[in-house]
């Protein structure tokens, strides 16, 4: 089998990644707009047949538009739960996807970003310097067939929000086998600082990629607001990764699939 990862990595970082960010966004906007067109709904049926072995998985969702049927692929992509899952723990995974990177902050190796060695703290922008080295970092990649909304991993107050306008390089972790969190250090992202009832801090970094129109936060996600456990924080419009800093360790390891609402 041919290994295409080096080719994709080169194209993503050295070709697409070197385009001016305005050009990346212009091309991404065109691509994203196609999925908002009504004709894109015809993609949904063959897409589901190809990507979901268990049709019952989709029974738990409804169109984001509130219609009886999906009006576009974007409507399908941003689908919502008919009823939120039952939470069995005070700490949950905020999203659904592949856990592609995990570990204690001080034990994770530095990543080469555009010739500069950076720690994963840099993902969290101005909040990074305050992150404790004995905290735990996780990076969840949301494939196109995953649920694309982010929820609060804990009942907490929103302390701060920062939007970083970066690149839109390819997100897929298997392209960056040695540095699976590299795109999160380069890409556009929204960072959110949360404070739980025990005074501990949690950090979310909602990371965009190619073909992303916008990372959209809920109106209720703002500094000073209190989020219930599992309350929706925001959503992606195509393409996504979610990084998290937690004061607690998880029982999961890289390579695991996690689902929103699962015990962290």
C-alpha positions as MATLAB code, in Angstrom:
seq = 'XXXXXXXXXXXXXXXXXXXXXXXXXXXXXXXXXXXXXXXXXXXXXXXXXXXXXXXXXXXXXXXXXXXXXXXXXXXXXXXXXXXXXXXXXXXXXXXXXXXXXXXXXXXXXXXXXXXXXXXXXXXXXXXXXXXXXXXXXXXXXXXXXXXXXXXXXXXXXXXXXXXXXXXXXXXXXXXXXXXXXXXXXXXXXXXXXXXXXXXXXXXXXXXXXXXXXXXXXXXXXXXXXXXXXXXXXXXXXXXXXXXXXXXXXXXXXXXXXXXXXXXX';
ca = [
       0.000    0.000    0.000;
       1.317    3.447   -0.924;
       1.893    5.816    2.000;
       0.446    9.152    0.874;
       1.055   10.931    4.200;
       4.384   12.614    3.234;
       2.765   13.963    0.054;
      -0.279   15.290    1.915;
       1.954   16.755    4.611;
       4.090   18.543    2.019;
       1.058   19.914    0.164;
      -0.672   20.987    3.377;
       2.325   22.680    5.008;
       4.535   23.738    2.112;
       2.029   24.525   -0.638;
      -1.357   25.317    0.917;
       0.271   26.380    4.201;
       2.411   29.012    2.483;
      -0.507   30.711    0.786;
      -1.475   34.062    2.363;
      -4.175   33.526    4.985;
      -6.551   35.766    3.004;
      -6.219   33.412    0.011;
      -6.768   30.351    2.220;
      -9.938   31.903    3.588;
     -11.190   32.984    0.178;
     -10.838   29.463   -1.238;
     -12.287   27.952    1.937;
     -15.285   30.281    1.767;
     -16.080   29.150   -1.776;
     -15.780   25.506   -0.763;
     -17.915   25.995    2.351;
     -20.633   27.874    0.474;
     -21.211   24.883   -1.791;
     -22.292   22.848    1.218;
     -24.894   25.468    2.089;
     -26.599   25.110   -1.291;
     -29.772   23.052   -1.427;
     -28.360   20.719   -4.109;
     -25.738   19.515   -1.621;
     -28.474   17.573    0.205;
     -28.208   14.926   -2.511;
     -24.736   14.071   -1.179;
     -26.125   13.068    2.211;
     -27.669    9.689    1.383;
     -24.623    8.164   -0.388;
     -22.352    9.799    2.208;
     -24.250    8.120    5.047;
     -24.262    4.781    3.269;
     -20.501    4.979    2.864;
     -19.641    6.275    6.349;
     -22.070    4.756    8.854;
     -22.206    1.009    9.402;
     -24.821    1.430   12.145;
     -27.770    3.489   10.842;
     -29.085    3.817   14.414;
     -26.234    6.211   15.135;
     -27.941    8.941   13.102;
     -31.324    8.350   14.748;
     -30.166   10.367   17.761;
     -29.847   13.571   15.692;
     -32.137   16.025   13.924;
     -31.445   18.752   11.326;
     -29.860   21.930   12.681;
     -32.362   23.918   10.614;
     -35.295   22.500   12.569;
     -36.815   21.039    9.407;
     -38.047   17.480    9.113;
     -35.334   16.676    6.553;
     -31.816   17.981    6.031;
     -31.906   21.012    3.723;
     -28.190   20.895    2.785;
     -25.004   19.061    3.633;
     -24.165   21.856    6.058;
     -27.497   21.258    7.785;
     -26.498   17.599    8.143;
     -22.932   18.398    9.207;
     -24.114   20.724   11.998;
     -26.898   18.379   13.147;
     -28.053   18.521   16.751;
     -29.038   15.929   19.316;
     -32.738   15.197   19.665;
     -31.937   14.625   23.328;
     -28.549   14.988   24.982;
     -26.893   11.775   26.201;
     -27.120   10.901   29.882;
     -23.997   11.988   31.746;
     -22.680    9.532   34.325;
     -19.759   11.610   35.523;
     -18.955   15.199   36.528;
     -16.275   15.336   33.804;
     -17.009   14.351   30.199;
     -15.495   14.507   26.749;
     -16.611   17.751   25.075;
     -16.861   16.303   21.573;
     -16.880   13.198   19.400;
     -13.838   12.035   17.477;
     -10.444   10.327   17.436;
      -8.154   10.980   20.381;
      -4.926   11.531   18.459;
      -2.713   13.059   21.160;
      -2.768   12.816   24.957;
      -0.399   13.227   27.880;
       0.844   15.330   30.747;
       1.816   18.786   29.525;
       5.450   18.698   30.701;
       5.987   15.205   29.287;
       4.861   15.986   25.744;
       7.669   16.751   23.307;
       8.022   20.086   21.582;
       6.686   20.435   18.039;
       8.430   22.018   15.072;
       6.175   24.770   13.686;
       7.533   26.686   10.694;
      11.074   25.982   11.910;
      10.289   27.044   15.490;
      10.109   24.549   18.384;
       6.988   25.131   20.479;
       5.248   23.376   23.369;
       1.554   22.568   23.279;
       0.982   25.510   25.659;
       1.368   27.733   22.596;
      -1.909   26.340   21.238;
      -3.731   28.256   23.967;
      -2.322   31.671   23.076;
      -2.131   34.201   25.895;
      -3.541   31.601   28.302;
      -0.663   29.195   27.647;
       1.816   30.606   30.170;
      -0.548   29.932   33.062;
      -1.113   26.249   32.211;
       0.407   23.932   34.792;
       2.901   21.334   33.605;
       1.137   18.606   35.558;
      -2.147   19.254   33.705;
      -3.288   16.859   30.996;
      -3.541   17.679   27.293;
      -5.811   15.974   24.782;
      -6.351   16.521   21.070;
      -9.492   15.104   19.461;
      -9.802   15.066   15.676;
     -13.376   15.297   14.407;
     -13.703   13.476   11.107;
     -16.336   14.705    8.644;
     -18.715   11.950    9.746;
     -18.542   12.908   13.426;
     -20.881   15.164   15.394;
     -19.475   18.702   15.109;
     -20.614   20.562   18.177;
     -18.509   21.213   21.277;
     -19.950   20.955   24.787;
     -18.681   21.951   28.194;
     -16.616   19.123   29.756;
     -17.539   20.299   33.249;
     -19.968   22.624   35.030;
     -17.953   25.825   34.987;
     -17.732   29.576   34.637;
     -16.372   31.003   31.389;
     -13.368   33.067   32.518;
     -11.896   34.191   29.198;
     -12.186   33.744   25.425;
      -9.507   34.446   22.808;
      -9.778   34.112   19.035;
      -6.501   33.505   17.178;
      -6.445   34.088   13.429;
      -3.972   31.538   12.109;
      -3.654   29.287    9.065;
      -6.051   26.621    7.794;
      -3.716   23.683    7.129;
      -4.923   20.094    6.826;
      -6.041   18.643   10.171;
      -5.884   14.868    9.674;
      -3.589   13.472   12.396;
      -2.261   10.537   10.324;
      -0.580   13.120    8.081;
       1.452   14.323   11.089;
       2.324   11.017   12.758;
       5.187   12.426   14.837;
       3.466   15.754   15.581;
      -0.290   15.116   15.598;
      -0.983   18.452   17.310;
       0.972   20.529   14.775;
      -2.121   21.998   13.028;
      -3.483   23.179   16.382;
      -0.331   25.265   16.823;
      -0.708   26.858   13.390;
      -4.399   27.134   12.684;
      -7.218   29.524   13.377;
      -8.729   28.721   16.764;
     -10.919   29.910   19.593;
      -9.538   29.365   23.108;
     -11.810   29.232   26.126;
     -10.770   29.243   29.790;
     -13.179   27.589   32.250;
     -13.202   27.505   36.043;
     -15.042   24.622   37.713;
     -16.736   24.570   41.114;
     -13.542   23.405   42.823;
     -11.565   26.372   41.469;
      -9.690   24.260   38.884;
      -9.073   25.522   35.375;
      -9.967   23.779   32.145;
      -9.009   25.063   28.694;
     -10.614   24.351   25.331;
      -9.068   25.172   21.972;
     -11.533   24.858   19.102;
      -9.368   24.560   15.978;
     -10.429   25.215   12.387;
      -9.064   23.713    9.170;
      -9.458   23.962    5.387;
     -12.996   24.680    4.173;
     -14.009   26.116    7.524;
     -16.431   28.996    7.183;
     -16.417   29.932   10.845;
     -16.093   28.608   14.350;
     -19.402   29.735   15.825;
     -19.829   30.118   19.576;
     -23.223   30.067   21.235;
     -24.504   33.412   22.507;
     -24.364   31.901   25.994;
     -20.608   31.285   25.671;
     -19.176   34.536   26.954;
     -16.949   35.622   29.849;
     -18.834   35.578   33.122;
     -21.417   33.051   31.949;
     -21.914   29.766   33.777;
     -22.099   26.603   31.682;
     -23.849   23.481   32.853;
     -22.166   20.120   32.374;
     -22.631   19.183   28.713;
     -24.067   22.544   27.692;
     -23.263   23.415   24.089;
     -20.305   25.775   23.695;
     -20.169   26.166   19.918;
     -20.024   24.438   16.561;
     -17.876   24.030   13.452;
     -18.864   24.766    9.878;
     -16.793   21.988    8.229;
     -13.471   20.622    9.448;
     -12.385   20.543   13.061;
     -10.159   19.593   15.989;
     -10.709   20.231   19.687;
      -7.850   20.406   22.168;
      -8.344   20.436   25.916;
      -6.295   21.010   29.045;
      -7.703   19.234   32.088;
      -6.548   19.207   35.715;
      -7.502   15.515   35.799;
      -6.136   12.453   33.949;
      -8.302   10.488   31.525;
      -8.686    6.745   31.183;
      -8.378    7.000   27.389;
      -5.295    6.715   25.187;
      -4.362    7.960   21.694;
      -6.170    5.923   19.069;
      -9.394    5.688   21.084;
     -12.695    6.975   19.739;
     -14.410    9.245   22.256;
     -17.974   10.490   22.204;
     -19.499   13.632   23.589;
     -20.802   12.848   27.062;
     -18.548    9.845   27.640;
     -16.756    9.742   30.996;
     -13.528   11.694   30.611;
];
